[in-house]
Amino acid sequence: MIKAYAAKSAGAKLESFEYDPGELNPDEVEIDVESCGICHSDLSMLDNDWGFTEYPFVPGHEVVGRISAVGENVSSLKQGQRVGLGWHSGYCNTCHTCESGDHNLCSSASMTIGGRHGGFAEQVRAQATAVVPIPDELEPDAVGPMMCGGITVFNPLVQFGIKPTSKVGVIGIGGLGHIALQFLNAWGCEVTAFTRDKSAEKELRDLGADNILVSNDPDELEAAQGRFDFILSTVNVKLDWNAYIETLAPKGRLHFVGATLEPLDVNVFPLIMGQRSISASPVGSPATIKTMLNFAAHHKISPKVEYFSFDQVNEALDTLRNGKPHYRVVLKR
């Protein structure tokens, strides 16, 4: 039996829960969970905001731990190895998308917290293909947020060939954005943080921002017209997207990784005249996650984390729900 924390209904407090995972599949590994980050997607699933949560629901898709059991067909991982598990816990591995290395776009990919139980538990299982070794140079308890938040902002740098000479803006300096500043700075870009809080300037610069732009100041937005090659939006709220599009250089791109639920109100003419683009992306493939972790290890990049013990899970969720964490929340043993 696996001991976990689960919610019995939408928005409910998490309670102690046990379940029988059955026999370990030949292509799976079982992980003894050492720590697990908490992401806003865990809250969205807990509250059934997306309409497909199954209860009892065990959150947790930013897992770090050691492999305790290995399926008979698994040769790439070994017992005792420290690994990470993110949003996906398995792929079909046979479709054109998987065979092209874009496992994260597989239409049959299984979610770690969708249709199965996640990492707020003593153990969690996943297909070996979805599990990534953790470099020894990284602080393991801080790696969890990289498995979802980190790869979400790193993946676009790879997918869209962001250059070290690019001028990049980041909207929303929170759980995702503060990692994006660090990655972009190490990538070599000229980095601008869009913020409403001018008092945070020193911290934003320490995280890697070269420039600070006060986003609720129309004069500053107007002065930035035509500046950016790439803007990364990490927020989940509606903004004046046309104002941000105007700050893009010709052939610039406004890219969404924050899941704003309201339709985009966008004027097409500025896109046409500047040959600008709008795009979005999910988390990355296992190969890209490995690249991200190695990049983070080389450049000593780590999320800023507040820690809670697993038995403080409801307190940790409340901290995230009320917008108080500085910047990420992790449960640890």
Summary of the structure (lengths in Angstrom):
residues: 333
radius of gyration: 19.9
end to end distance: 18.8
largest distance: 62.4
contacts: 1132
relative contact order: 0.15
helix: 30%
strand: 28%
